[in-house]
């Protein structure tokens, strides 16, 4: 499967391009269709805290912990107590489906697809020149 990088506003009216893919997250009968940024610097898959509510997941406040992000900035996360179904679809290809536990972060607007929960399931090639992501099993 190949996907084009997504365009985002950058500094001084310049655009930046990020390796992102369309992805579904599902728990029981609740699902979210969104876009996730492939982040080779992220150890785990991290979703915004608000998405736990949309998936009707109950998070245990006693499991709250801190991760250290880029620039050594700490942020608060809550681990999912159950595995969340992930799915990538693209016309002409069979769906890629797997389950993994994720982390929900306070003050995190982007979905980061990290090593545990995403990159450890696939071979992912980032082609910055073509601004393309290729995912193979």
Secondary structure as GFF3:
##gff-version 3
##sequence-region A 1 137
A	DSSP	beta_strand	2	4	.	.	.	ID=ss1
A	DSSP	beta_strand	6	9	.	.	.	ID=ss2
A	DSSP	three_ten_helix	11	13	.	.	.	ID=ss3
A	DSSP	beta_strand	15	18	.	.	.	ID=ss4
A	DSSP	beta_strand	20	27	.	.	.	ID=ss5
A	DSSP	beta_strand	30	38	.	.	.	ID=ss6
A	DSSP	beta_strand	46	48	.	.	.	ID=ss7
A	DSSP	alpha_helix	50	54	.	.	.	ID=ss8
A	DSSP	three_ten_helix	61	63	.	.	.	ID=ss9
A	DSSP	beta_strand	65	68	.	.	.	ID=ss10
A	DSSP	three_ten_helix	70	72	.	.	.	ID=ss11
A	DSSP	beta_strand	74	79	.	.	.	ID=ss12
A	DSSP	beta_strand	84	88	.	.	.	ID=ss13
A	DSSP	beta_strand	96	100	.	.	.	ID=ss14
A	DSSP	beta_strand	103	105	.	.	.	ID=ss15
A	DSSP	beta_strand	112	113	.	.	.	ID=ss16
A	DSSP	three_ten_helix	119	121	.	.	.	ID=ss17
A	DSSP	beta_strand	123	127	.	.	.	ID=ss18
A	DSSP	beta_strand	132	136	.	.	.	ID=ss19
###
